[in-house]
Amino acid sequence: MPDRVWQKSSYSGDDASRDCVEVATAPGGEALLLRESEDPAAVLHVTSPSLHALLIACKAPPT
């Protein structure tokens, strides 16, 4: 997906060799694309609500 503008977290710093998760908007803008910079060919398509739910679950204290 060479036409996408991938963004990485500011926590990754400016070091281009640093691996991180990157995000881009999918065609049509109805989903997000996620990839690991170490393996940019493997792209995960997610909806905004599902990504939001995942982040909330990750931040929740253990039960």
ChimeraX commands (.cxc) that place a marker at each C-alpha (Angstrom):
marker #1 position 0.00,0.00,0.00 radius 0.5
marker #1 position 2.51,2.56,-1.14 radius 0.5
marker #1 position -0.04,5.37,-1.62 radius 0.5
marker #1 position -0.92,5.60,2.06 radius 0.5
marker #1 position 0.45,8.21,4.42 radius 0.5
marker #1 position 1.54,6.22,7.47 radius 0.5
marker #1 position 1.84,7.91,10.86 radius 0.5
marker #1 position 3.73,6.65,13.86 radius 0.5
marker #1 position 3.46,7.58,17.50 radius 0.5
marker #1 position 5.46,10.54,18.73 radius 0.5
marker #1 position 6.66,8.18,21.47 radius 0.5
marker #1 position 8.71,6.40,18.80 radius 0.5
marker #1 position 10.95,9.45,18.46 radius 0.5
marker #1 position 12.66,10.64,15.29 radius 0.5
marker #1 position 14.90,7.59,14.87 radius 0.5
marker #1 position 13.90,6.07,11.50 radius 0.5
marker #1 position 15.41,2.71,12.47 radius 0.5
marker #1 position 13.13,2.36,15.50 radius 0.5
marker #1 position 10.31,-0.18,15.06 radius 0.5
marker #1 position 6.80,0.93,15.88 radius 0.5
marker #1 position 3.13,0.52,15.04 radius 0.5
marker #1 position 1.97,2.81,12.23 radius 0.5
marker #1 position -1.56,3.88,11.30 radius 0.5
marker #1 position -3.15,5.14,8.09 radius 0.5
marker #1 position -6.66,5.77,6.77 radius 0.5
marker #1 position -8.09,3.03,4.57 radius 0.5
marker #1 position -9.55,3.85,1.16 radius 0.5
marker #1 position -12.95,5.47,1.61 radius 0.5
marker #1 position -12.04,6.57,5.15 radius 0.5
marker #1 position -14.31,4.01,6.81 radius 0.5
marker #1 position -11.52,1.97,8.39 radius 0.5
marker #1 position -7.99,2.29,9.68 radius 0.5
marker #1 position -4.92,0.41,8.62 radius 0.5
marker #1 position -2.36,-0.75,11.16 radius 0.5
marker #1 position 1.08,-2.19,10.49 radius 0.5
marker #1 position 4.31,-2.92,12.30 radius 0.5
marker #1 position 7.15,-0.93,10.75 radius 0.5
marker #1 position 9.36,-4.00,10.94 radius 0.5
marker #1 position 6.96,-5.89,8.60 radius 0.5
marker #1 position 5.15,-3.22,6.54 radius 0.5
marker #1 position 3.58,-5.76,4.15 radius 0.5
marker #1 position 1.39,-7.18,6.94 radius 0.5
marker #1 position -1.50,-4.73,7.25 radius 0.5
marker #1 position -4.47,-5.05,9.60 radius 0.5
marker #1 position -7.78,-3.40,8.61 radius 0.5
marker #1 position -9.87,-2.24,11.59 radius 0.5
marker #1 position -12.84,0.02,12.14 radius 0.5
marker #1 position -12.49,2.99,14.41 radius 0.5
marker #1 position -15.00,1.61,16.98 radius 0.5
marker #1 position -13.22,-1.76,17.15 radius 0.5
marker #1 position -9.83,-0.11,17.62 radius 0.5
marker #1 position -11.31,2.14,20.30 radius 0.5
marker #1 position -12.74,-0.90,22.11 radius 0.5
marker #1 position -9.37,-2.66,21.94 radius 0.5
marker #1 position -7.55,0.35,23.40 radius 0.5
marker #1 position -10.10,0.68,26.22 radius 0.5
marker #1 position -9.72,-3.03,27.02 radius 0.5
marker #1 position -5.91,-2.74,27.03 radius 0.5
marker #1 position -6.03,0.18,29.43 radius 0.5
marker #1 position -8.51,-1.47,31.81 radius 0.5
marker #1 position -7.11,-2.77,35.08 radius 0.5
marker #1 position -6.92,-6.57,35.35 radius 0.5
marker #1 position -10.02,-8.19,36.79 radius 0.5
marker link #1:1,2 radius 0.2
marker link #1:2,3 radius 0.2
marker link #1:3,4 radius 0.2
marker link #1:4,5 radius 0.2
marker link #1:5,6 radius 0.2
marker link #1:6,7 radius 0.2
marker link #1:7,8 radius 0.2
marker link #1:8,9 radius 0.2
marker link #1:9,10 radius 0.2
marker link #1:10,11 radius 0.2
marker link #1:11,12 radius 0.2
marker link #1:12,13 radius 0.2
marker link #1:13,14 radius 0.2
marker link #1:14,15 radius 0.2
marker link #1:15,16 radius 0.2
marker link #1:16,17 radius 0.2
marker link #1:17,18 radius 0.2
marker link #1:18,19 radius 0.2
marker link #1:19,20 radius 0.2
marker link #1:20,21 radius 0.2
marker link #1:21,22 radius 0.2
marker link #1:22,23 radius 0.2
marker link #1:23,24 radius 0.2
marker link #1:24,25 radius 0.2
marker link #1:25,26 radius 0.2
marker link #1:26,27 radius 0.2
marker link #1:27,28 radius 0.2
marker link #1:28,29 radius 0.2
marker link #1:29,30 radius 0.2
marker link #1:30,31 radius 0.2
marker link #1:31,32 radius 0.2
marker link #1:32,33 radius 0.2
marker link #1:33,34 radius 0.2
marker link #1:34,35 radius 0.2
marker link #1:35,36 radius 0.2
marker link #1:36,37 radius 0.2
marker link #1:37,38 radius 0.2
marker link #1:38,39 radius 0.2
marker link #1:39,40 radius 0.2
marker link #1:40,41 radius 0.2
marker link #1:41,42 radius 0.2
marker link #1:42,43 radius 0.2
marker link #1:43,44 radius 0.2
marker link #1:44,45 radius 0.2
marker link #1:45,46 radius 0.2
marker link #1:46,47 radius 0.2
marker link #1:47,48 radius 0.2
marker link #1:48,49 radius 0.2
marker link #1:49,50 radius 0.2
marker link #1:50,51 radius 0.2
marker link #1:51,52 radius 0.2
marker link #1:52,53 radius 0.2
marker link #1:53,54 radius 0.2
marker link #1:54,55 radius 0.2
marker link #1:55,56 radius 0.2
marker link #1:56,57 radius 0.2
marker link #1:57,58 radius 0.2
marker link #1:58,59 radius 0.2
marker link #1:59,60 radius 0.2
marker link #1:60,61 radius 0.2
marker link #1:61,62 radius 0.2
marker link #1:62,63 radius 0.2
view
